[in-house]
Amino acid sequence: MSVVRSYTQRRVGPWHRLKEVLKLYQMHVHDVPCQVRELLADVANTRRSIEALLGGELVDKRVLEIGPGQKLKTATILAHRNCVTAIDLDFVARDYHVGDYMRMLRDNGAVRAGKTLARKVLGIDRVFERELLRALEIDEAPQIQLLRMDAAKMAFDASMFDCVVSFSVFEHLRRPAAVLDEVKRVLFPGGVACVYVHLFTSETGAHDVRVLSGQRDGIPYWAHLRPEHRHLVRPNSYLNEVRLGDWRALFDSHWPGARFELFREPHLQGELARVRQLGGLANYEDDELLSSVLAVLWKKPPTAPHGLQV
Ligand SMILES: C[S@@+](CC[C@H](N)C(=O)[O-])C[C@H]1O[C@@H](n2cnc3c(N)ncnc32)[C@H](O)[C@@H]1O
């Protein structure tokens, strides 16, 4: 029996699952070149922020990605010029032989394995990977060391990585504090961690595929935070529901000196004003409702020659 639990743990009926898969399909196949361009631009921004803190290029570095997901998008980009290790709670396959699917079914559960199989059968991941490699001007996907591991309990020695990155994973963690400690331990002194958290209190924070895909089926804005509408929402994965203030406090206490940046969604201002007029969302700050992502950057203090941290 598997000891590591997949993060897709919610009970949803087969009809809703089918609708969810169709919506995901539409999202995945929509303008792949544009998706790749946006991804490359996002990673280029992230790279610049990391390099500014590292004090040098993010090239030939030992990089750890936590929770790369089945498509290995960011890992592939970073592995083009670095030595990347990627750990995920789920089994992530690269070659997709029959044995890989059997293992996926056993380790990741029927829902996640089914979604991955559907994407492979429909050729969605292949199209995306081909476009990504074309944009990177390489013929073959670069080497990535893929390991199934819980980020809260890593099997690595201390100080093994120059850089740790993670995108849209922390909101799914059952023990975020333990993960922050682990990242601190496995980072080399002077190394940099970069984490993007999709905020639960953001409009899309419930991870309901209908809202994520923009086809909301009449779901009211921020329905997951409004008791009268909460029953309409179907999150597609486990969420720890940590709020912005608590994230800041948690990062500050584990990674002193961490820098924060919020990615705002100003186009939602009008919707928020309408909900507030009706007396809704009174217990939430504008910042946490109008920001989709919290980006956190931290440099582990370098060690002085005599072994003390400076
Ligand atoms: C929403 S997906 C994000 C995938 C990818 N980073 C992206 O941006 O598309 C979250 C991933 O985090 C992984 N995950 C969740 N909890 C984890 C943990 N404790 N340790 C390692 N991976 C975890 C899940 O299995 C899943 O692949």
The ligand as a MOL file (V3000), in Angstrom:
LIG
                    3D

  0  0  0     0  0            999 V3000
M  V30 BEGIN CTAB
M  V30 COUNTS 27 29 0 0 0
M  V30 BEGIN ATOM
M  V30 1 C -1.4410 21.9990 -8.8750 0
M  V30 2 S -0.1470 20.8820 -9.1350 0 CHG=1
M  V30 3 C 1.1030 22.0020 -9.7090 0
M  V30 4 C 1.9430 21.4060 -10.7920 0
M  V30 5 C 2.9670 22.3560 -11.4290 0
M  V30 6 N 3.8890 22.8690 -10.4470 0
M  V30 7 C 2.3000 23.4690 -12.1760 0
M  V30 8 O 2.5070 24.6310 -11.8140 0
M  V30 9 O 1.5680 23.1790 -13.1220 0 CHG=-1
M  V30 10 C 0.4480 20.4870 -7.4990 0
M  V30 11 C 1.4860 19.3860 -7.4870 0
M  V30 12 O 2.0540 19.3410 -6.1740 0
M  V30 13 C 2.2310 17.9890 -5.8040 0
M  V30 14 N 2.3070 17.9110 -4.3180 0
M  V30 15 C 1.3180 18.1690 -3.4320 0
M  V30 16 N 1.7570 17.9850 -2.1580 0
M  V30 17 C 3.0640 17.6170 -2.2520 0
M  V30 18 C 4.0630 17.2520 -1.2910 0
M  V30 19 N 3.8160 17.2440 0.0290 0
M  V30 20 N 5.2950 16.9100 -1.7380 0
M  V30 21 C 5.5600 16.8920 -3.0860 0
M  V30 22 N 4.6560 17.2270 -4.0370 0
M  V30 23 C 3.4180 17.5770 -3.6390 0
M  V30 24 C 1.0110 17.3080 -6.4090 0
M  V30 25 O 1.1580 15.9200 -6.5180 0
M  V30 26 C 0.9030 18.0060 -7.7530 0
M  V30 27 O 1.6670 17.3630 -8.7490 0
M  V30 END ATOM
M  V30 BEGIN BOND
M  V30 1 1 1 2
M  V30 2 1 2 3
M  V30 3 1 2 10
M  V30 4 1 3 4
M  V30 5 1 4 5
M  V30 6 1 5 6
M  V30 7 1 5 7
M  V30 8 2 7 8
M  V30 9 1 7 9
M  V30 10 1 10 11
M  V30 11 1 11 12
M  V30 12 1 11 26
M  V30 13 1 12 13
M  V30 14 1 13 14
M  V30 15 1 13 24
M  V30 16 1 14 15
M  V30 17 1 14 23
M  V30 18 2 15 16
M  V30 19 1 16 17
M  V30 20 1 17 18
M  V30 21 2 17 23
M  V30 22 1 18 19
M  V30 23 2 18 20
M  V30 24 1 20 21
M  V30 25 2 21 22
M  V30 26 1 22 23
M  V30 27 1 24 25
M  V30 28 1 24 26
M  V30 29 1 26 27
M  V30 END BOND
M  V30 END CTAB
M  END
